[in-house]
C-alpha cells in the first residue's frame, strides 16, 4: 500500500513550480509526480533543465528528510543526466531510492520518466544530515 507522507504543493519554491507530492512505497523507495506546464518550458518548448533538476533535488531531499527521522538535510552533491525531452502537459513520475544512510550522510538516486515509461533524467546525490 502506498502511504502519502509529504505534500509540498503549497510550500516555498516548489509552490512556483506547481508542487510536488511524495509518497513512501517502503523503507527505501519513494515516488512523486508532476505535470509539465507552460512555465516549465524553455525556448525550445521542452521542459527546462532547471525544472527537471529542481524536481529531482526536491524529491530526493524530501526522502532524505524522512529517512533522517525528520531532521534537516542539505544537498551537498547532485549529479543529473538529461536523457530525453519532457513536453508540455506530460505527466512525469519520479522514482527515488535510498541507496545508503550513515550517521551523517544519505546517498540517493532518482529516475524521472514520462507516462510512456521513457526515462527523462537520472540523478544521484548526497545529503548531509544536520
N, C-alpha and C positions, 0 to 999 in steps of 0.2 A: 504494500500500500504506500502511495506517495503521500508524504506529510508536508504540508506547506508550513515553512518556518519563518520566512522573512519576506516582506514585500517592500521594495524600495521605490514604489511607483511615485510617491509624493515627497521624497526627501532629497535635499541637496542637489548636486549636479545632475544626478540621474533624472530628476524631475524635468529638466530641459531636454532630455533625450527620449522622453516618453515612458520612463520607468523600466524596472527590471524586477521580475518576481522569481525568487529562487526557491526550489523545492528540494528537500532532502530525500534521496532514494534509499540510502543506507548509510552506514558509518563513514564511508569514504567517497560516496558518489552523490552528486547534486545535478540538477538541471535548471535551466532558465530559458525563457523565450521572450522575443521582442519582434515587433513588426518594423520593417524598413519604411520610413516616412520621407516625405519630400525634404524635410530639414536635414536628413541624414545623408543626402546625396552630394557628390562632388560635381564639378563642372562637366564630367563625362557621363553624368546621370547614373552612376553606380554608387553604392554605399561608400562613404568616405572612410579611409583607413583609420582616422582618429576615432570615428564612431565604433568601428569594429574593435579597436584596441580598448576603448572605454568599456564596452560591454564584457569583454573577456576579463579585464582587470577587475571590474566590479563583481562579476560572478565568482571569480577565484578569491578575491578579497573577502567577500561575504562568507564564503565557505571556510576560509581561514579563521575568520572571527568566530564562527560557530564551533569549529574543531578545537579552537583555543579556549573553549569554555566561556565565550563571550568577552574575552579580553581584547583590547585594541590590538590591531595588527597593521603593519605598514608594508607596502611593496618595496622590496629592496632590489629586485631584479625581475625584468619582464621581457620575454622574447616572443615576437609574433611573426608568423609566416602567413602571408596573404596568398591563398591558393586559387580561388576563383571569385568572380564578382557576385555581389548581392544586389538585387534590383528592387526598385520601388514596389512596395506592398508585399514583398516576400516576407514570410514568417521565418525567423531564424531560431534555431534551438541550440543552446549551448550545453555541452556535457562536461562537467567539472569533476576531476578526480584528485583526491588527496593521495599523493604518492608516498610521502613520508612526513612524519612530525617528530621533532626533537623537543627538548625543553624550551628552546628559544626560536626555532625556525620551522616553517611549514613549506614543503615542496609540492607544487600543484601543477596540473596540466588541464587544458581546456580545448575542446574541439567545437567549433561553431559550424553548423550545417544548415542548408536550406531544407524546406519541407520535402523536397525531392531527394533528400539524403546526399546532396552534393556538398563536399567539405568546402567551406568558405575560408576559414582560418584555423590554424592550430596555434596554441600558445602554451608557454610554460613560464613559471615564475617561482620566486622565493619570497615568503612573507616573514617578517620579524615580529615575534610576539612581544608586546610592550609590557 
